[in-house]
Amino acid sequence: MKIGIIADDITGANATGVLLSKVGFVSATVVFGGKVPNSDQFTSISVDTDSRYVEPEMAKARVEDAYRQLKGWGADVVTKRIDSTIRGNLGSETDAILEAIGPDSIAVVVASYPDSGRVTSGGYLLVEGVPVQETDVAKDPMNPISNSYVPDIVAEQSKYSIGHIGLGIVLKGTACIQPAMERLIAEGKRIIVVDAVTNEEIEHIAESMVAIGGKSFIPVDPGPLSAAYGRLIASQDVKESKWILTIGSVTPITGRQIHYLVDKTNAKPIYVNAQALASMTTSWDREVKRATEEALRKLETEELLIITTHSPTAKVLPLSEIAKGEGTTREELAKRITVGLANITHNVVLHSERKINGTYSSGGDVTAALCAVSQAEAIHLKDEVMPRAAYGKFIGGTFDGIPVVTKGGTVGEKQSIYTCVNYLKSNNHEGSV
């Protein structure tokens, strides 16, 4: 899958290209006056039109030329990168893409860039909590800003009918954003401005766009919506993908992360009996065999195979008492649990006829056990998904070449495992999105 970005300056082009690189695309930027390369080497190309400070008609012409080049290159999706402080020819440039794509196209404007302190609420763009018209950017001698209300700014330059979805709806998630979008589209709105204050909300907006059929959506934003939408569209191209998640941590935060993941993906975890694994007896062998058989069955229908000891009813085991009864140590029993999880995962990879596209492991002990059981020699580290969460590929052993994301059991927020899985899926397209 190829994605083209039309940006009104080169720094914006680069910024969006980098965001797309982080979700698995191979990105390049074409400087103003250059030509889009006739090459399949890249899966994301940003074109700088250098049009922020030119007259609207000239900006429109440059966008039209960039669009023709990107379509000639084979772009499946085209997005419009706008300034994060809404300077420039937002309306005329958005109109140009709508006209080029045709009557079934819809532009979704999300001016938010939460990681840079830009958010929209009530239609107003705030920079670090201050309306953009009250910031230093308002004094830009080439393009001063006197209005912070995004729908008005777009309407001043566009000939199309504009709708707005407020933060109250966005906070309720995809289930409310999607029907709100559908209602505005039915009313004939070709440009829809949507509020957002977090990356998760931008993700929900992108999910809503993907869920609506029969329309060509154009993300119009400073970058985060384009990256989220591009990743989701790319993931649709992957057929019969299988991902194994091995999660041994029993921390409360891990429980919240699993719950969030299951809620977002409808995955059906395999809950492994930790007490059966915390033993030097044959109960360990029976539980590994049982869970392996269940996992192999579920892999036929499940995209995400979650293998975990963290069930909704899981309780912390009194390992010291169990160890005393079995004549062993607490440490040995803890290791038996992680080695059991690793053996289940290894058995699935070894015996499944399905290709495993990637793995995720939570907790250092689990990751170490997976490497030991599979006889991996190393992990080729390639990127950081988030602090203390790494992406790479196994080297050697049964898992040789399989992508993996590893994360500490106490790391992140409720959406962290979901974020890691999405990153893993996106990088499955590396070099061939």
ABEGO torsion letter per residue (X at the ends): XBBBBBBABAAAAAAAAAAAAAAGBBBBBBBBGBBBBBBAABABBBBBAGAAABBAAAAAAAAAAAAAAAAAAGBABBBBBBBAAGBEBAAAAAAAAAAAAEAABBBBBBABBAAAGBBBBGGBBBBGGBBAAABAAAABAABBBABABAAAAAAAABABBBBBBBAAAAAAEAAAAAAAAAAAAAAGBABBBBBBABAAAAAAAAAAAAABBGBBBBBBBAGAAAAAAAAAAAAAABBGBBBBBBBABABAAAAAAAAAAAAAAGBBBBBBBAAAABBABAAAAAAAAAAAAAAAAAAAABABBBBBABBAABBBBBAAAAAAAAGBBAAAAAAAAAAAAAAAAAAAAAABABBBAEBBBBEAAAAAAAAAAAGBABBBBABBABBGBBBBBBBEEAABGBBBBBBBAABEBAAAAAAAAAAAAAAAABGAX
